[in-house]
Amino acid sequence: MERDGQLELYDRVAARLKDAHRTVRDLQVPEDVRQALAHKLLVITAATKRDLPGAARRLERLMADVDQGRLPSDRTGGHDGTP
């Protein structure tokens, strides 16, 4: 039963990552900002292999920051643990 929950979470995170990559690609921001965001998404993608729930939380925090305009160029570093 727990495996079904894990698969469901994986499906949700995979769909959210796909949407996140599309969102970042479509942002009207300087290329260095877009690259920094894309890198963060790749780090989160890699983290899904070891810590799926943690990666899901990091993804939601990152996308909340993007939605609120808190981008890597803000020098605040964001909330996903990367500078």
SVG drawing of the C-alpha trace seen along z (x, -y; Angstrom):
<svg xmlns="http://www.w3.org/2000/svg" viewBox="-2 -41 27 43">
<polyline fill="none" stroke="black" stroke-width="0.4" points="0.0,0.0 2.8,-2.4 4.3,-1.7 1.1,-3.0 1.4,-6.3 5.0,-6.6 4.1,-6.0 1.3,-8.6 3.7,-11.1 6.3,-10.3 3.7,-11.0 2.7,-14.3 6.3,-15.4 7.1,-14.4 4.2,-16.4 5.1,-19.4 8.7,-19.3 7.5,-19.3 5.4,-22.3 8.2,-24.0 10.6,-23.5 8.0,-25.0 7.5,-28.0 11.2,-28.7 11.7,-28.4 8.9,-30.9 10.0,-33.5 11.0,-36.9 14.2,-37.1 17.9,-37.4 19.5,-34.2 21.7,-33.8 18.6,-33.9 16.9,-31.3 20.1,-29.1 20.2,-29.3 16.6,-28.3 17.1,-25.5 20.0,-24.3 18.0,-24.3 15.3,-22.2 17.9,-19.7 19.2,-19.4 15.7,-18.8 15.1,-16.2 18.3,-14.4 17.1,-14.5 13.9,-12.7 15.9,-9.5 17.0,-9.7 14.4,-11.7 11.1,-12.1 9.1,-13.8 12.0,-16.3 12.4,-17.0 8.7,-17.6 8.9,-20.2 12.0,-21.9 10.2,-22.1 7.1,-23.7 9.2,-26.2 11.2,-27.1 8.1,-27.5 6.5,-29.6 9.5,-31.9 9.3,-32.1 5.6,-32.9 6.3,-35.7 9.2,-37.1 11.9,-36.0 14.5,-35.0 18.2,-34.0 19.4,-37.5 17.7,-38.8 20.9,-37.7 18.6,-36.1 19.3,-32.7 15.8,-31.3 14.5,-28.7 15.6,-25.5 19.0,-25.4 21.1,-26.6 22.9,-30.0"/>
</svg>
